[in-house]
Amino acid sequence: MAKEIVNNNGIAHNALACGSRVNGNIVSDSDFRVDGAVEGKIECSGRVIIGPKGSIVGDVECSNADIMGYLKGNLIVSDTLSLKSTAKVIGDIKTKVLVIEPEAVFSGTCDMGDEKLFTQEYVVSEEKE
């Protein structure tokens, strides 16, 4: 089962331990670490961490994410997404900042911005020429 852990720095986060399984949706107001298996959607106001042996089959929405394990689903990260070298991600990504280490596996599409902003910048640049 998910349990709350308090680190030495006083910041609380939730964790799903290795060997644990959850079938269903998870909502968390603080950071959430997955070292077990989740089948369902995760909505998190903080950081989602998928450990090297962790796996999620379902969509994830969060502010930041560090992926070291397996994710099959769409990922919406409002700030920074980091795919570590052991990560395997199958699905579409929408994020502000994407960091991919060598040997990480990603299969899907990635959207890193607001389409309107790119269009406005292009039109302004074109008018100056």
Contacts in CASP RR format, 6 or more apart in sequence:
PFRMAT RR
TARGET T0000
AUTHOR 0000-0000-0000
METHOD contacts of the structure
MODEL  1
MAKEIVNNNGIAHNALACGSRVNGNIVSDSDFRVDGAVEGKIECSGRVII
GPKGSIVGDVECSNADIMGYLKGNLIVSDTLSLKSTAKVIGDIKTKVLVI
EPEAVFSGTCDMGDEKLFTQEYVVSEEKE
1 16 0 8 1.000
1 20 0 8 1.000
2 14 0 8 1.000
2 15 0 8 1.000
2 16 0 8 1.000
2 20 0 8 1.000
2 22 0 8 1.000
2 26 0 8 1.000
2 32 0 8 1.000
3 14 0 8 1.000
3 15 0 8 1.000
3 17 0 8 1.000
4 12 0 8 1.000
4 13 0 8 1.000
4 14 0 8 1.000
4 15 0 8 1.000
5 12 0 8 1.000
5 13 0 8 1.000
5 14 0 8 1.000
5 15 0 8 1.000
6 12 0 8 1.000
7 13 0 8 1.000
11 30 0 8 1.000
11 31 0 8 1.000
12 30 0 8 1.000
12 31 0 8 1.000
13 30 0 8 1.000
13 31 0 8 1.000
13 32 0 8 1.000
13 33 0 8 1.000
13 47 0 8 1.000
14 28 0 8 1.000
14 30 0 8 1.000
14 31 0 8 1.000
14 32 0 8 1.000
14 33 0 8 1.000
15 32 0 8 1.000
15 33 0 8 1.000
15 34 0 8 1.000
15 35 0 8 1.000
16 22 0 8 1.000
16 32 0 8 1.000
16 33 0 8 1.000
16 34 0 8 1.000
16 35 0 8 1.000
16 36 0 8 1.000
16 38 0 8 1.000
17 35 0 8 1.000
17 36 0 8 1.000
18 35 0 8 1.000
18 36 0 8 1.000
18 53 0 8 1.000
18 54 0 8 1.000
19 35 0 8 1.000
19 36 0 8 1.000
19 37 0 8 1.000
20 35 0 8 1.000
20 36 0 8 1.000
20 37 0 8 1.000
21 36 0 8 1.000
21 37 0 8 1.000
21 38 0 8 1.000
21 39 0 8 1.000
22 37 0 8 1.000
22 38 0 8 1.000
22 39 0 8 1.000
22 40 0 8 1.000
23 39 0 8 1.000
23 40 0 8 1.000
24 38 0 8 1.000
24 39 0 8 1.000
24 40 0 8 1.000
24 41 0 8 1.000
25 40 0 8 1.000
25 41 0 8 1.000
25 42 0 8 1.000
25 43 0 8 1.000
26 32 0 8 1.000
26 38 0 8 1.000
26 40 0 8 1.000
26 41 0 8 1.000
26 42 0 8 1.000
26 43 0 8 1.000
26 44 0 8 1.000
27 42 0 8 1.000
27 43 0 8 1.000
27 44 0 8 1.000
28 42 0 8 1.000
28 43 0 8 1.000
28 44 0 8 1.000
28 45 0 8 1.000
28 46 0 8 1.000
29 45 0 8 1.000
29 46 0 8 1.000
30 44 0 8 1.000
30 45 0 8 1.000
30 46 0 8 1.000
31 44 0 8 1.000
31 46 0 8 1.000
31 47 0 8 1.000
31 48 0 8 1.000
31 49 0 8 1.000
32 42 0 8 1.000
32 44 0 8 1.000
32 46 0 8 1.000
32 47 0 8 1.000
32 48 0 8 1.000
32 49 0 8 1.000
32 62 0 8 1.000
33 48 0 8 1.000
33 49 0 8 1.000
33 50 0 8 1.000
33 51 0 8 1.000
34 42 0 8 1.000
34 48 0 8 1.000
34 49 0 8 1.000
34 50 0 8 1.000
34 51 0 8 1.000
34 54 0 8 1.000
34 55 0 8 1.000
34 56 0 8 1.000
35 51 0 8 1.000
35 53 0 8 1.000
35 54 0 8 1.000
36 53 0 8 1.000
36 54 0 8 1.000
36 55 0 8 1.000
37 54 0 8 1.000
37 55 0 8 1.000
37 56 0 8 1.000
37 57 0 8 1.000
38 55 0 8 1.000
38 56 0 8 1.000
38 57 0 8 1.000
38 58 0 8 1.000
39 56 0 8 1.000
39 57 0 8 1.000
39 58 0 8 1.000
40 56 0 8 1.000
40 57 0 8 1.000
40 58 0 8 1.000
40 59 0 8 1.000
41 58 0 8 1.000
41 59 0 8 1.000
41 60 0 8 1.000
41 61 0 8 1.000
42 48 0 8 1.000
42 56 0 8 1.000
42 58 0 8 1.000
42 59 0 8 1.000
42 60 0 8 1.000
42 61 0 8 1.000
42 62 0 8 1.000
43 61 0 8 1.000
43 62 0 8 1.000
44 60 0 8 1.000
44 61 0 8 1.000
44 62 0 8 1.000
44 63 0 8 1.000
45 62 0 8 1.000
45 63 0 8 1.000
46 62 0 8 1.000
46 63 0 8 1.000
46 64 0 8 1.000
47 62 0 8 1.000
47 63 0 8 1.000
47 64 0 8 1.000
47 65 0 8 1.000
47 66 0 8 1.000
48 60 0 8 1.000
48 62 0 8 1.000
48 64 0 8 1.000
48 65 0 8 1.000
48 66 0 8 1.000
49 65 0 8 1.000
49 66 0 8 1.000
49 67 0 8 1.000
49 68 0 8 1.000
50 56 0 8 1.000
50 65 0 8 1.000
50 66 0 8 1.000
50 67 0 8 1.000
50 68 0 8 1.000
50 69 0 8 1.000
50 70 0 8 1.000
50 71 0 8 1.000
50 87 0 8 1.000
51 67 0 8 1.000
51 68 0 8 1.000
51 69 0 8 1.000
52 68 0 8 1.000
52 69 0 8 1.000
52 86 0 8 1.000
53 69 0 8 1.000
54 68 0 8 1.000
54 69 0 8 1.000
54 70 0 8 1.000
55 69 0 8 1.000
55 70 0 8 1.000
55 71 0 8 1.000
56 70 0 8 1.000
56 71 0 8 1.000
56 72 0 8 1.000
56 73 0 8 1.000
57 72 0 8 1.000
57 73 0 8 1.000
58 71 0 8 1.000
58 72 0 8 1.000
58 73 0 8 1.000
58 74 0 8 1.000
59 73 0 8 1.000
59 74 0 8 1.000
59 75 0 8 1.000
59 76 0 8 1.000
60 71 0 8 1.000
60 73 0 8 1.000
60 74 0 8 1.000
60 75 0 8 1.000
60 76 0 8 1.000
60 77 0 8 1.000
61 76 0 8 1.000
61 77 0 8 1.000
62 76 0 8 1.000
62 77 0 8 1.000
62 78 0 8 1.000
63 77 0 8 1.000
63 78 0 8 1.000
63 79 0 8 1.000
64 77 0 8 1.000
64 78 0 8 1.000
64 79 0 8 1.000
64 80 0 8 1.000
64 81 0 8 1.000
65 75 0 8 1.000
65 77 0 8 1.000
65 80 0 8 1.000
65 81 0 8 1.000
65 82 0 8 1.000
66 82 0 8 1.000
66 84 0 8 1.000
67 81 0 8 1.000
67 82 0 8 1.000
67 83 0 8 1.000
67 84 0 8 1.000
67 87 0 8 1.000
67 89 0 8 1.000
67 104 0 8 1.000
68 84 0 8 1.000
68 86 0 8 1.000
68 87 0 8 1.000
69 84 0 8 1.000
69 86 0 8 1.000
69 87 0 8 1.000
69 88 0 8 1.000
70 87 0 8 1.000
70 88 0 8 1.000
70 89 0 8 1.000
71 87 0 8 1.000
71 88 0 8 1.000
71 89 0 8 1.000
71 90 0 8 1.000
71 91 0 8 1.000
72 89 0 8 1.000
72 90 0 8 1.000
72 91 0 8 1.000
73 90 0 8 1.000
73 91 0 8 1.000
73 92 0 8 1.000
74 91 0 8 1.000
74 92 0 8 1.000
74 93 0 8 1.000
74 94 0 8 1.000
75 81 0 8 1.000
75 89 0 8 1.000
75 91 0 8 1.000
75 92 0 8 1.000
75 93 0 8 1.000
75 94 0 8 1.000
75 95 0 8 1.000
76 93 0 8 1.000
76 94 0 8 1.000
76 95 0 8 1.000
77 93 0 8 1.000
77 94 0 8 1.000
77 95 0 8 1.000
77 96 0 8 1.000
78 95 0 8 1.000
78 96 0 8 1.000
79 95 0 8 1.000
79 96 0 8 1.000
79 97 0 8 1.000
80 95 0 8 1.000
80 96 0 8 1.000
80 97 0 8 1.000
80 98 0 8 1.000
80 99 0 8 1.000
81 93 0 8 1.000
81 95 0 8 1.000
81 97 0 8 1.000
81 98 0 8 1.000
81 99 0 8 1.000
82 99 0 8 1.000
82 101 0 8 1.000
83 89 0 8 1.000
83 98 0 8 1.000
83 99 0 8 1.000
83 100 0 8 1.000
83 101 0 8 1.000
83 104 0 8 1.000
83 106 0 8 1.000
84 101 0 8 1.000
84 104 0 8 1.000
85 101 0 8 1.000
85 102 0 8 1.000
85 103 0 8 1.000
85 104 0 8 1.000
86 103 0 8 1.000
86 104 0 8 1.000
87 101 0 8 1.000
87 104 0 8 1.000
87 105 0 8 1.000
87 106 0 8 1.000
88 104 0 8 1.000
88 105 0 8 1.000
89 104 0 8 1.000
89 105 0 8 1.000
89 106 0 8 1.000
89 107 0 8 1.000
89 108 0 8 1.000
90 107 0 8 1.000
90 108 0 8 1.000
91 107 0 8 1.000
91 108 0 8 1.000
91 109 0 8 1.000
92 108 0 8 1.000
92 109 0 8 1.000
92 110 0 8 1.000
92 111 0 8 1.000
93 106 0 8 1.000
93 108 0 8 1.000
93 109 0 8 1.000
93 110 0 8 1.000
93 111 0 8 1.000
94 110 0 8 1.000
94 111 0 8 1.000
94 112 0 8 1.000
94 113 0 8 1.000
95 110 0 8 1.000
95 111 0 8 1.000
95 112 0 8 1.000
96 112 0 8 1.000
96 113 0 8 1.000
97 112 0 8 1.000
98 110 0 8 1.000
98 112 0 8 1.000
100 106 0 8 1.000
END
